[in-house]
Amino acid sequence: MAPLLALSDHSTLQGLHEDGSVVWGAGDSGNRIRSTVPSAGVPTRAAMAENSPGTGTSGEQKKAPRARASWRTLGIVGAAGLLTFLLSAVLTTVVVGSDRPDPTELDPPSPEQAAPVAAPPGEPAPRASAPRAAQAPKPAEPPAKRAQTGNVLVQAPRGIAPAELRVSLLRFGEVARAADGRPVSNLAPAQLRAVHLEPGIYVARVNYRDLSLPELVADVTAGEPSPLAITTTALAEAEYAAGLRASEKGGTADIPYFRRAVRLNPGHLDAHLQLAAFELVNGSRRSVQGHLTAVRRIDPDNPDAARVERLLRGRKR
């Protein structure tokens, strides 16, 4: 390699090569020594190679700083991306929250929207919760169940006070129960007719004007009403007993009861005598004779009727 700078032959320093090496010599002897020690202030190619990427050991030593720079760059980029995502999420929440309508300003749902969604075939329908305040009406009994039960129809004559009549049914010595489990006790005739009973024999206890009438038997059959006939004799006795209680108050409050007793049972002797005495004081002879005739037809030798008749004859005199 030719020296970049040629010096005099008498100088100890013989030359400077392109790679920065120095050639030393001893005069004209020609003995020259090449040294790779760089001259002061002059960069050599070896030094420049150390500062530039290349092959060999010097290039491998430069890889570590470059790798550290790459990871630092990725960290900065990732932090910037995360910050951008957080800012976009906050802005989205604010915008969506501001556009949310006020629940009080919402329109009521349409009938199509309020209608329940039908369940797919093979799946149970969703249970609709009814409001607690409003209870659903009790469903009517199916016709098949009604055909297996019967009811009781009370047969009472005209002229009585239906509101004073109450009926209770017993079965096996206990208060009977309807097909729906309700006890059949102290019911009015109209209420008893609407009760569905299992077929069988029932004992009926009838109460009229706070007086217990003789017990009756009801044979309940399925699919048709079973008649429960209350005898007029028993009702007339109840009317007469109510008249006696009313007579304790004084006045004429007892007379309507006695008259109902006679209408229900024309052969009620005591009711005829009470009315005969009342007519003797406040009525006509013809009314008195009519009640006395009814008494003699039942009991010709009745002493009370004879006494009223004597009073009637004495008034004539």
Secondary structure in CASP SS format (residue, H / E / C, confidence):
PFRMAT SS
TARGET T0000
AUTHOR 0000-0000-0000
METHOD secondary structure of the structure
MODEL  1
M C 1.00
A C 1.00
P C 1.00
L C 1.00
L E 1.00
A E 1.00
L C 1.00
S C 1.00
D C 1.00
H C 1.00
S C 1.00
T C 1.00
L E 1.00
Q E 1.00
G E 1.00
L E 1.00
H C 1.00
E C 1.00
D C 1.00
G C 1.00
S C 1.00
V E 1.00
V E 1.00
W E 1.00
G E 1.00
A C 1.00
G C 1.00
D C 1.00
S C 1.00
G C 1.00
N C 1.00
R E 1.00
I E 1.00
R E 1.00
S E 1.00
T C 1.00
V C 1.00
P C 1.00
S C 1.00
A C 1.00
G C 1.00
V C 1.00
P C 1.00
T C 1.00
R H 1.00
A H 1.00
A H 1.00
M H 1.00
A H 1.00
E H 1.00
N C 1.00
S C 1.00
P C 1.00
G C 1.00
T C 1.00
G C 1.00
T H 1.00
S H 1.00
G H 1.00
E H 1.00
Q H 1.00
K C 1.00
K H 1.00
A H 1.00
P H 1.00
R H 1.00
A H 1.00
R H 1.00
A H 1.00
S H 1.00
W H 1.00
R H 1.00
T H 1.00
L H 1.00
G H 1.00
I H 1.00
V H 1.00
G H 1.00
A H 1.00
A H 1.00
G H 1.00
L H 1.00
L H 1.00
T H 1.00
F H 1.00
L H 1.00
L H 1.00
S H 1.00
A H 1.00
V H 1.00
L H 1.00
T H 1.00
T H 1.00
V H 1.00
V H 1.00
V H 1.00
G H 1.00
S H 1.00
D H 1.00
R C 1.00
P C 1.00
D C 1.00
P H 1.00
T H 1.00
E H 1.00
L C 1.00
D C 1.00
P C 1.00
P C 1.00
S C 1.00
P H 1.00
E H 1.00
Q H 1.00
A H 1.00
A C 1.00
P C 1.00
V C 1.00
A C 1.00
A C 1.00
P C 1.00
P C 1.00
G C 1.00
E C 1.00
P C 1.00
A C 1.00
P C 1.00
R C 1.00
A C 1.00
S C 1.00
A C 1.00
P C 1.00
R C 1.00
A C 1.00
A C 1.00
Q C 1.00
A C 1.00
P C 1.00
K C 1.00
P C 1.00
A C 1.00
E C 1.00
P C 1.00
P H 1.00
A H 1.00
K H 1.00
R H 1.00
A H 1.00
Q C 1.00
T C 1.00
G E 1.00
N E 1.00
V E 1.00
L E 1.00
V E 1.00
Q E 1.00
A C 1.00
P C 1.00
R C 1.00
G C 1.00
I C 1.00
A C 1.00
P H 1.00
A H 1.00
E H 1.00
L E 1.00
R E 1.00
V E 1.00
S E 1.00
L E 1.00
L E 1.00
R E 1.00
F C 1.00
G C 1.00
E E 1.00
V E 1.00
A C 1.00
R E 1.00
A C 1.00
A C 1.00
D C 1.00
G C 1.00
R C 1.00
P E 1.00
V C 1.00
S C 1.00
N C 1.00
L E 1.00
A C 1.00
P H 1.00
A H 1.00
Q H 1.00
L H 1.00
R H 1.00
A C 1.00
V C 1.00
H C 1.00
L E 1.00
E C 1.00
P C 1.00
G E 1.00
I E 1.00
Y E 1.00
V E 1.00
A E 1.00
R E 1.00
V E 1.00
N E 1.00
Y E 1.00
R C 1.00
D C 1.00
L E 1.00
S E 1.00
L C 1.00
P C 1.00
E C 1.00
L E 1.00
V E 1.00
A E 1.00
D E 1.00
V E 1.00
T C 1.00
A C 1.00
G C 1.00
E C 1.00
P E 1.00
S E 1.00
P E 1.00
L E 1.00
A E 1.00
I C 1.00
T C 1.00
T H 1.00
T H 1.00
A H 1.00
L H 1.00
A H 1.00
E H 1.00
A H 1.00
E H 1.00
Y H 1.00
A H 1.00
A H 1.00
G H 1.00
L H 1.00
R H 1.00
A H 1.00
S H 1.00
E C 1.00
K C 1.00
G C 1.00
G C 1.00
T C 1.00
A C 1.00
D C 1.00
I H 1.00
P H 1.00
Y H 1.00
F H 1.00
R H 1.00
R H 1.00
A H 1.00
V H 1.00
R H 1.00
L H 1.00
N C 1.00
P C 1.00
G C 1.00
H C 1.00
L H 1.00
D H 1.00
A H 1.00
H H 1.00
L H 1.00
Q H 1.00
L H 1.00
A H 1.00
A H 1.00
F H 1.00
E H 1.00
L H 1.00
V H 1.00
N H 1.00
G C 1.00
S C 1.00
R H 1.00
R H 1.00
S H 1.00
V H 1.00
Q H 1.00
G H 1.00
H H 1.00
L H 1.00
T H 1.00
A H 1.00
V H 1.00
R H 1.00
R H 1.00
I H 1.00
D C 1.00
P C 1.00
D C 1.00
N C 1.00
P H 1.00
D H 1.00
A H 1.00
A H 1.00
R H 1.00
V H 1.00
E H 1.00
R H 1.00
L H 1.00
L H 1.00
R H 1.00
G H 1.00
R H 1.00
K H 1.00
R C 1.00
END
